Amino acid sequence: MSAGAGEDPSEGNAEANDAEGATKAFDPEAFDEALKQVLSSAGGELLFRFTEHSVIGEKIAAVRLGDGEARLIALVILPPHGDPLRVEPVEDSENPLAPLAKSYASLVDAWEAAA
């Protein structure tokens, strides 16, 4: 068997790049930095975050964007294995943390009103 017959060097590199991309996607510091950028550009605030949610391995943050009637509470979800980041408004999300995010945002409002 010749050296090039069963081996495509680009396949090995692609697999290494895929694994490297998945590892980078799960870097907690990169997730935190992405959150900071989104929140600073959108004028939002972080309510809470979990670096790994359950056995699924998702990274999830609850955020609040905007004020008053235009306020949006959303989950920012980074799935495992390098899948794309998702932003789900809590009203549309089936994630079990969505009701918690909505309740926590109300609690933060109450704290701010009392301060």
Order of alpha helices (4+ residues) and beta strands (2+ residues): alpha-alpha-beta-beta-beta-beta-alpha
